[in-house]
Amino acid sequence: MTIDEKKQLLGKAFWDRDIDTEVLYAFVNGEIDSIPLIFPKSIYLRLLSTYDWYTLLSLLPMETLEKAMTETFTDLGLFAGKE
């Protein structure tokens, strides 16, 4: 998948927000740590709920995908230990 295709997919996922696709691309590639006025978890949730697994594997670097899965699912308590 080309960089332009990735930016296009990121833009489609956030069609209802005024977020520059260049900034989204920089965020998911670890070039910047945050985007003003949006929580990283919100970005991860949107991407995970918008695209299928194979698209996510092409769209996101593995480090970002691991971070997205960890932050999203541990906060939901899906991987909490049994007490």
C-alpha positions, 0 to 999 in steps of 0.5 A: 500500500502506498503512502498516498493510499494510507493517507486516503484510508486515514482520511476516510476513517476520520471523515467527520473530524477536521484532522489533516491526513498528514498529521494522522499519518505522522501519528500512526507512524510514530513521528508525533506523539499526539494530535491536539484535541483528540485522544490517542485512544480515540484514534485507535478505537476509530481505526480498529472499528472502521477497518478489517484486520488485513487492512489494518496490517497494511495501514499501520506499522506493527508497533502502532498496531500493538499499541492500539490493541494494548491501549484499547483492550486493556482499558476495556478489561478484556485482558484482565486477570481473574481474581 
